[in-house]
Amino acid sequence: MNCYLYILLQDINVFESESNEKMETIEDLFPVDCRCFMLANPHYGCSGKVLEVDMKQGRVRVQLTVPPEPDIASISKNHHVSHKKVLVFSLSYHSILCR
């Protein structure tokens, strides 16, 4: 089961070039130390920082900040216990109606 969390960020600083400069190289597009975001699995949506650009291989090396996965064990346990209680109540209610 996949559960995705979507958030809305407001007041983000965005740089838009006012000139008609065209990006000529990958280094122009991803300068070292610029902020980037992963738009593929794994770690979709994680932010990162450009570490280096390898023009020979056409690769950009980034360092991603990957938050830890949430611990949902207690939620899962509570759901299982609640499901059992509902099942027991349902069976006892059904047996009362059938009398």
WOPEUR-V258863 format. One record per residue. N is the residue number from 0. RES is the residue in one small letter. PSI is psi as a letter, one per 30 degrees, with the letter a starting at -180 (999 if undefined). Layout:
n = [N N]
res = [RES RES]
psi = [PSI PSI]
//
This chain:
n = [0 1 2 3 4 5 6 7 8 9 10 11 12 13 14 15 16 17 18 19 20 21 22 23 24 25 26 27 28 29 30 31 32 33 34 35 36 37 38 39 40 41 42 43 44 45 46 47 48 49 50 51 52 53 54 55 56 57 58 59 60 61 62 63 64 65 66 67 68 69 70 71 72 73 74 75 76 77 78 79 80 81 82 83 84 85 86 87 88 89 90 91 92 93 94 95 96 97 98]
res = [m n c y l y i l l q d i n v f e s e s n e k m e t i e d l f p v d c r c f m l a n p h y g c s g k v l e v d m k q g r v r v q l t v p p e p d i a s i s k n h h v s h k k v l v f s l s y h s i l c r]
psi = [k k k k k k l k k l h k k k k k k f l h k k j e l f e e e i l k g l k l k k h l k l h k f k l l k k e l k j e e f h k k k l j k j j l l k k j g e e e e e e e e e e e e e e e e e e e e e e e e f f 999]
//
